[in-house]
Amino acid sequence: MDQPPLNLDLVDSSTAIDAYKKAVAFCKANVFQMPQAIVKNPEQAAVDAQRKPVTPHVGNIVQGYLSGSIKDLKGALKKLSDATEADREQAFKKAKASGAKVSMDDYAFSDWKPGQDYESQN
């Protein structure tokens, strides 16, 4: 099935198959709009432009773990987390050096309530 409609309530009364209705209901209950640094500070685009893909990504790691080719799931995820953080730090330094006015505070959202759609208080 394709992407659900913007109004997820329409799916429940549609003729879609039950599995699709269950998937959409799950998403409706568990997927929320999170805060984003680039929305808070558009100059974060300079950081994003310096980022490099970190591999293997989480999907590769989970697939490898489930297939048995990765034995240490926690270790593989820790390695991914460390590599992702190192990449963000190098990108951050390059962006600042090129004049971008960015701060690690751009990633802090004290008004965020996990489990709810994020609505900026700014």
Secondary structure as GFF3:
##gff-version 3
##sequence-region A 1 122
A	DSSP	alpha_helix	9	12	.	.	.	ID=ss1
A	DSSP	alpha_helix	18	30	.	.	.	ID=ss2
A	DSSP	alpha_helix	37	40	.	.	.	ID=ss3
A	DSSP	alpha_helix	44	50	.	.	.	ID=ss4
A	DSSP	alpha_helix	58	67	.	.	.	ID=ss5
A	DSSP	alpha_helix	73	97	.	.	.	ID=ss6
A	DSSP	three_ten_helix	104	107	.	.	.	ID=ss7
###
